[in-house]
């Protein structure tokens, strides 16, 4: 009997899906439309901004008069006089309200930042942030500037941030590059934290009581954290670095390393400061054990509140009642007291002291960034 064998050809169809798993999976988490790689391996570039163009879907402008809770003297707007990209660099610069509406407008006009379109709407109503009327005592914010952020397009947890920047020169200018929590998981500021990657002052000759230059020759890095505002323990995680050449004369390289166990700040390849919380986390580091308030980070990791996703902010502020201490000594003295109820008016009335230090004909008053990149941990 003849036996017939039927051969069957089995065909395997390979459907291409995700890339093969990483040999070194990333510890980072990322969110947003501007994420370069949503499933990164360790070391992968997850946010890449070279400022070849000004992508306003990536960078959202804050529009407010609020002054960041510090009663700063600028207001923020979406205006290409204050924020723009040129020759592959981001520029944020201050302009004067009096140049737009005349000086009398400061004490007789009204600034209304409300708008009908989403992109132009006031973003922060706190501290009379959307509408203000100038009076003989309460002058309007005399300076217009810009503050941009990635709150709606990119946020991340853990990673390595690198950026290259030149700080501005001009009395009482306050540039900053920093991170804020996307979701405020642990409650309102400072319970959910703040990470300052770069802060500086534009005064060329500003010194503290010890004679140290705290103006253009100094930059600082700070973590803000605490169960409530008055218990902010920022001074335990604050670092300063001085360069006699100044940070306003050339670009410098900044690096921020954020891991599940420590945070490190570097400038031009040199470590400026590092924070490794103890076993009891930032609650123990802050010495809150005897506090009557609840621990907002109870049950979270040792890095809480710095164990959640944060987004990027870049801005140029002016003055205010916190960053420029009344003890600072400067040519002509500080134009206002931080305790003055009419600090805006005091600042403007002494413009002959500070305005000549703002060279409005070149880019020396600008905060300038060459790039900012984020790499997965």
BELJO-V719886 format. One record per run of one state. SS is the DSSP state (hx for helix, st for strand, lp for the rest). FROM is the first residue (numbers start at 1). TO is the last residue. Records with the same first field share a line. If there is no record, write none. Layout:
SS: FROM-TO  FROM-TO
This chain:
lp: 1-24  26-28  32-40  42-44  50-59  62-63  65-66  70-73  77-82  87-88  93-94  102-104  109-109  113-117  121-130  134-142  146-146  150-154  158-158  167-172  182-193  201-206  208-212  214-217  225-228  232-233  243-251  259-262  268-269  276-280  286-309  319-328  330-342  350-350  358-366  376-377
st: 25-25  29-31  41-41  45-49  60-61  64-64  74-76  83-86  89-92  95-96  110-112  131-133  143-145  147-149  155-157  159-166  173-181  194-200  207-207  213-213  218-224  238-242  252-258  263-267  270-275  310-318  329-329  367-375
hx: 67-69  97-101  105-108  118-120  229-231  234-237  281-285  343-349  351-357
